[in-house]
Amino acid sequence: MGVLTEIIPPDYPTYFFFEKGDWIDYLAFVLVVAGLAVTAWLIQRYNWAVILFFLVAPILLTIFWWPYSTEGTTTAGWFPVVKHYSALIGSLSLVALQLFPKLRKNYWYLCLPPILLAVNILEAVVRDFQCFWVEGADPNQGGMINWGGSWNIMNGIAGILNLLAISGWVGIFVAKGKSRAIIWPDLTLAWIVAYDLWNFAFVYNCISDHAWYSGLALLASCTIPVMFRFARGSWIQYRAYTLTLWTAFALTFPTFTNGTIFEHRSSHNPTALFLVSFASLVVNAGVIVWHVYRIKRYQRNPFTQEVYAGTKESEELARLWSEPKGREQKGMERKVRKVL
């Protein structure tokens, strides 16, 4: 019970992190990454895609399919449902920023993205701590195999550290041009890497046999695009949109990741479990130390200012997306201080 001495090895051939699998698993991985990224790109740019994927489909599926679709599967339980609707609310809040310019200057509305991101992280932290007590088949997830251990505690702490490093939402802006990209400069590349490590460790710990798709593929679909110019700085949008799309897909086709020819299961290797969460904890500890250093060194208030304003990464985003910095941004910060 959380102090497991031996994990029962799986009865299928494995590599260090996952089973060896078949070629079709790897093809499916590529298709999932590409499908999520391209669909998120469409939603970012076109209102018809917003209506189809974030309004029509969720309403119809909520009424006619999702209440019955996951029973008896490894996608059952409270977590997938809460995850989907919280991601959907977050996605719609970002769409509203694109459509209604007045919201971009409303401090309290700009608080929504960090609040929803924090809630998303907290949901997973609670689940990580909860899974510390699971050994083998988890009755709350349709019998999915999970093995609790010190990795759950390490990664739960890492998630809290990642949450505490969220800042600079007053600097969120919508890029000029057709992309309508939502840019959040304070979500730096270092923070994104730390988040990805933490989130993969969470999925690997708590929904182990779904981690190939719900962990690696899903994270790749939102992180790979922001490495390129067309999506740089808009990670929050790609993350929210791909998460919403994937959780909807998982609720609609709950056996895709576990029970079909596409499944690609975890190796259930205790060393792998430990190392992934240990790396998550170390990297997130490093990010929060640097974050606190910048707050102290430059006297920045993370609730009313951008902690990373003036860095090369932040300035590059401003140049790339033609952000109206300077006088307008300082005016926003003065307005925020008056509100608070």
C-alpha positions as CSV (number, residue, x, y, z in Angstrom):
1,M,0.0,0.0,0.0
2,G,2.3,2.8,-1.3
3,V,5.3,0.9,0.1
4,L,5.5,-1.7,-2.6
5,T,8.5,-4.0,-2.4
6,E,8.1,-5.7,-5.8
7,I,6.2,-4.9,-9.0
8,I,4.9,-7.8,-10.9
9,P,6.5,-7.6,-14.4
10,P,4.2,-7.6,-17.4
11,D,3.8,-10.7,-19.6
12,Y,4.7,-8.9,-22.8
13,P,8.2,-7.9,-24.2
14,T,9.2,-4.4,-23.2
15,Y,11.9,-1.7,-23.6
16,F,12.8,0.5,-20.6
17,F,9.7,2.7,-20.6
18,F,7.1,0.9,-22.8
19,E,6.3,-2.4,-24.4
20,K,8.0,-3.1,-27.7
21,G,4.7,-3.2,-29.5
22,D,4.0,-3.4,-33.3
23,W,4.7,-0.9,-36.1
24,I,1.0,0.1,-36.1
25,D,1.5,1.6,-32.6
26,Y,4.2,3.9,-33.8
27,L,2.2,4.9,-36.9
28,A,-0.8,5.7,-34.6
29,F,1.5,7.8,-32.4
30,V,2.5,10.0,-35.4
31,L,-1.1,10.3,-36.6
32,V,-2.3,11.3,-33.1
33,V,0.4,14.0,-32.8
34,A,-0.3,15.3,-36.3
35,G,-4.1,15.2,-36.0
36,L,-4.2,17.0,-32.7
37,A,-1.7,19.7,-33.8
38,V,-3.3,20.4,-37.1
39,T,-6.8,20.5,-35.6
40,A,-5.6,22.9,-32.9
41,W,-4.1,25.1,-35.6
42,L,-7.4,25.2,-37.4
43,I,-9.3,26.1,-34.2
44,Q,-6.8,28.9,-33.5
45,R,-7.6,30.5,-36.9
46,Y,-11.1,29.7,-37.9
47,N,-14.4,30.3,-36.1
48,W,-16.1,27.3,-37.9
49,A,-13.6,25.0,-36.2
50,V,-14.3,26.5,-32.8
51,I,-18.1,26.0,-33.3
52,L,-17.6,22.4,-34.5
53,F,-15.1,21.1,-32.0
54,F,-15.8,23.2,-28.9
55,L,-19.6,23.7,-29.1
56,V,-21.5,21.3,-31.4
57,A,-19.5,18.1,-30.8
58,P,-19.3,18.4,-26.9
59,I,-23.0,19.3,-26.6
60,L,-24.1,16.3,-28.7
61,L,-21.6,13.9,-27.1
62,T,-22.5,15.0,-23.6
63,I,-26.1,14.3,-24.2
64,F,-26.0,11.1,-26.3
65,W,-22.7,9.3,-25.8
66,W,-20.4,10.2,-22.9
67,P,-22.7,9.3,-20.1
68,Y,-22.5,5.6,-21.3
69,S,-19.3,5.3,-23.2
70,T,-16.7,4.6,-20.5
71,E,-18.4,2.2,-18.2
72,G,-16.3,-0.9,-17.6
73,T,-13.3,0.6,-19.5
74,T,-9.9,1.9,-18.2
75,T,-11.2,5.4,-19.1
76,A,-13.9,5.2,-16.4
77,G,-13.8,7.4,-13.3
78,W,-14.0,11.0,-12.3
79,F,-10.6,12.2,-13.6
80,P,-11.2,11.9,-17.4
81,V,-14.5,13.7,-17.2
82,V,-13.3,16.6,-15.0
83,K,-10.2,16.9,-17.1
84,H,-12.2,17.3,-20.3
85,Y,-14.6,19.9,-19.1
86,S,-12.0,21.9,-17.3
87,A,-9.9,21.9,-20.5
88,L,-13.0,22.9,-22.6
89,I,-13.7,25.8,-20.3
90,G,-10.1,26.9,-20.6
91,S,-10.2,26.6,-24.3
92,L,-13.4,28.7,-24.6
93,S,-11.9,31.4,-22.3
94,L,-9.0,31.7,-24.8
95,V,-11.3,31.8,-27.8
96,A,-13.1,34.7,-26.0
97,L,-9.8,36.6,-25.8
98,Q,-9.5,36.3,-29.5
99,L,-13.1,37.4,-30.2
100,F,-13.6,40.2,-27.7
101,P,-10.7,42.8,-27.6
102,K,-12.1,44.5,-24.4
103,L,-11.3,41.3,-22.4
104,R,-7.6,41.6,-23.2
105,K,-7.5,44.7,-20.9
106,N,-9.5,43.3,-18.1
107,Y,-7.2,42.1,-15.3
108,W,-9.7,39.8,-13.8
109,Y,-10.4,38.1,-17.1
110,L,-6.7,37.7,-17.7
111,C,-6.7,35.8,-14.4
112,L,-8.8,33.0,-15.9
113,P,-6.0,31.3,-17.9
114,P,-3.7,30.9,-14.9
115,I,-6.5,29.9,-12.6
116,L,-7.7,27.2,-15.0
117,L,-4.1,26.1,-15.7
118,A,-3.5,25.8,-11.9
119,V,-6.8,23.9,-11.5
120,N,-5.7,21.5,-14.3
121,I,-2.4,20.9,-12.5
122,L,-4.0,20.5,-9.1
123,E,-6.4,17.9,-10.4
124,A,-3.4,15.8,-11.5
125,V,-1.5,16.4,-8.2
126,V,-4.5,15.1,-6.2
127,R,-4.7,12.1,-8.5
128,D,-0.9,11.5,-8.1
129,F,-1.1,11.5,-4.3
130,Q,-4.2,9.3,-4.5
131,C,-2.3,6.7,-6.7
132,F,0.4,6.3,-4.1
133,W,-1.9,3.8,-2.4
134,V,-2.7,1.8,-5.6
135,E,-1.1,-1.6,-6.2
136,G,-2.0,-3.4,-9.3
137,A,-5.5,-3.2,-10.7
138,D,-7.2,0.1,-9.9
139,P,-11.0,-0.5,-9.4
140,N,-11.6,3.2,-9.9
141,Q,-10.2,3.0,-13.4
142,G,-11.8,-0.1,-14.8
143,G,-9.0,-2.3,-13.6
144,M,-6.1,-0.4,-15.1
145,I,-2.7,-1.5,-13.7
146,N,-0.9,1.1,-11.6
147,W,1.8,0.8,-9.1
148,G,2.0,3.4,-6.3
149,G,5.3,4.4,-4.8
150,S,7.7,7.3,-4.0
151,W,7.4,8.5,-7.6
152,N,3.8,9.6,-6.9
153,I,5.0,11.8,-4.0
154,M,7.9,13.2,-5.9
155,N,5.8,14.1,-8.9
156,G,3.0,15.5,-6.8
157,I,5.5,17.9,-5.2
158,A,6.9,18.7,-8.7
159,G,3.4,19.7,-9.9
160,I,3.0,22.1,-7.0
161,L,6.3,23.7,-7.8
162,N,5.3,24.0,-11.4
163,L,2.0,25.7,-10.4
164,L,3.9,28.2,-8.2
165,A,6.0,29.2,-11.2
166,I,3.0,30.4,-13.2
167,S,3.2,34.2,-13.6
168,G,2.9,37.2,-15.9
169,W,-0.7,36.8,-17.1
170,V,-1.0,40.6,-17.3
171,G,1.3,40.2,-20.3
172,I,-1.0,37.9,-22.3
173,F,-1.8,39.4,-25.7
174,V,-3.3,38.3,-29.0
175,A,-0.9,38.4,-32.0
176,K,-1.6,40.5,-35.0
177,G,-2.4,38.8,-38.2
178,K,-4.4,35.7,-39.3
179,S,-3.1,33.4,-36.6
180,R,-4.9,35.2,-33.7
181,A,-2.3,33.4,-31.6
182,I,-2.6,34.0,-27.8
183,I,0.9,34.8,-26.6
184,W,1.9,34.4,-22.9
185,P,5.6,35.4,-22.7
186,D,6.1,34.4,-19.1
187,L,5.4,30.7,-19.9
188,T,9.0,30.3,-20.9
189,L,10.6,27.4,-22.7
190,A,12.2,26.3,-19.4
191,W,8.7,26.3,-17.7
192,I,7.2,24.4,-20.6
193,V,9.9,21.7,-20.4
194,A,9.4,21.4,-16.7
195,Y,5.6,21.2,-17.2
196,D,6.0,18.5,-19.9
197,L,8.3,16.4,-17.6
198,W,5.8,16.7,-14.7
199,N,2.8,15.9,-16.9
200,F,4.4,13.0,-18.5
201,A,5.5,11.6,-15.1
202,F,1.9,12.1,-13.9
203,V,0.4,10.1,-16.8
204,Y,3.1,7.5,-16.5
205,N,2.4,7.1,-12.8
206,C,-1.4,7.2,-12.8
207,I,-2.7,6.0,-16.1
208,S,0.4,4.0,-17.1
209,D,-1.0,2.0,-20.0
210,H,-2.3,5.2,-21.6
211,A,1.0,7.1,-21.3
212,W,2.1,6.4,-24.9
213,Y,-0.8,8.5,-26.3
214,S,-2.1,10.5,-23.3
215,G,1.4,11.4,-22.2
216,L,4.0,11.4,-25.0
217,A,1.8,12.0,-28.0
218,L,-0.4,14.6,-26.4
219,L,2.5,16.6,-25.1
220,A,4.3,16.4,-28.4
221,S,1.3,17.7,-30.2
222,C,1.4,21.0,-28.2
223,T,5.1,21.4,-27.7
224,I,6.5,20.6,-31.1
225,P,4.5,23.4,-32.9
226,V,5.8,26.1,-30.5
227,M,9.4,25.2,-31.5
228,F,8.5,26.7,-34.9
229,R,7.9,30.4,-35.8
230,F,4.2,30.0,-36.8
231,A,3.3,28.9,-33.2
232,R,6.1,30.3,-31.0
233,G,4.8,31.8,-27.8
234,S,1.3,30.3,-28.1
235,W,1.9,27.1,-26.1
236,I,-1.1,27.8,-23.8
237,Q,-3.4,27.8,-26.7
238,Y,-2.0,24.6,-28.2
239,R,-2.0,22.9,-24.8
240,A,-5.6,23.8,-24.0
241,Y,-6.9,22.9,-27.5
242,T,-5.0,19.6,-27.9
243,L,-6.0,18.5,-24.3
244,T,-9.6,19.3,-25.0
245,L,-9.6,17.4,-28.3
246,W,-7.7,14.4,-26.8
247,T,-9.9,14.0,-23.7
248,A,-13.0,14.2,-26.0
249,F,-11.5,11.5,-28.2
250,A,-10.7,9.4,-25.2
251,L,-14.3,9.7,-23.8
252,T,-15.7,8.9,-27.2
253,F,-13.4,5.9,-28.0
254,P,-12.3,4.8,-24.5
255,T,-10.8,1.5,-25.7
256,F,-8.5,3.1,-28.3
257,T,-5.5,3.2,-25.9
258,N,-6.2,0.0,-24.1
259,G,-7.9,-2.9,-25.8
260,T,-7.3,-2.4,-29.5
261,I,-4.5,-3.1,-31.9
262,F,-3.3,0.4,-31.2
263,E,-2.6,0.0,-27.5
264,H,1.0,0.5,-26.4
265,R,1.4,-0.3,-22.7
266,S,3.8,0.7,-20.0
267,S,6.8,-1.5,-19.1
268,H,5.7,-1.0,-15.4
269,N,9.4,-0.8,-14.6
270,P,10.0,0.6,-11.1
271,T,13.3,2.1,-12.1
272,A,11.7,4.0,-15.0
273,L,8.8,5.2,-12.7
274,F,11.4,6.5,-10.2
275,L,13.7,8.2,-12.8
276,V,10.9,10.0,-14.6
277,S,9.4,11.5,-11.4
278,F,12.9,12.2,-10.0
279,A,13.7,14.2,-13.2
280,S,10.4,16.0,-13.0
281,L,11.1,17.0,-9.4
282,V,14.7,18.2,-10.1
283,V,13.8,20.2,-13.2
284,N,10.8,21.8,-11.5
285,A,12.8,22.6,-8.4
286,G,15.4,24.3,-10.7
287,V,12.7,26.4,-12.5
288,I,11.1,27.6,-9.2
289,V,14.5,28.6,-7.8
290,W,15.2,30.6,-10.9
291,H,11.7,32.1,-10.8
292,V,12.1,33.2,-7.2
293,Y,15.6,34.6,-8.0
294,R,14.2,36.8,-10.8
295,I,11.3,38.0,-8.6
296,K,13.8,39.0,-5.9
297,R,16.5,40.3,-8.1
298,Y,14.3,42.5,-10.3
299,Q,11.6,43.3,-7.7
300,R,8.8,41.8,-9.8
301,N,5.3,41.1,-8.6
302,P,4.2,37.9,-10.3
303,F,0.5,38.8,-9.8
304,T,0.7,42.2,-11.4
305,Q,3.9,42.1,-13.6
306,E,5.7,39.9,-16.1
307,V,8.6,38.2,-14.2
308,Y,10.5,37.5,-17.5
309,A,10.0,40.9,-19.2
310,G,13.2,42.1,-20.8
311,T,14.6,38.7,-21.3
312,K,15.8,37.7,-24.8
313,E,13.0,35.2,-25.1
314,S,10.3,37.7,-24.2
315,E,11.7,40.4,-26.4
316,E,11.8,38.0,-29.4
317,L,8.1,37.2,-28.9
318,A,7.4,40.9,-28.8
319,R,9.2,41.5,-32.1
320,L,7.8,38.4,-33.7
321,W,4.2,39.1,-33.0
322,S,4.3,43.0,-32.9
323,E,3.2,43.3,-29.4
324,P,2.4,46.9,-28.3
325,K,4.9,46.9,-25.4
326,G,6.3,49.8,-23.5
327,R,3.8,52.6,-22.7
328,E,0.7,50.5,-23.2
329,Q,2.1,47.6,-21.1
330,K,3.2,50.0,-18.3
331,G,-0.3,51.5,-18.4
332,M,-1.8,48.0,-17.9
333,E,0.5,47.4,-14.9
334,R,-0.5,50.7,-13.3
335,K,-4.2,49.8,-13.9
336,V,-3.7,46.5,-12.2
337,R,-2.0,48.0,-9.2
338,K,-5.0,50.3,-8.8
339,V,-7.4,47.4,-9.0
340,L,-5.5,45.4,-6.4
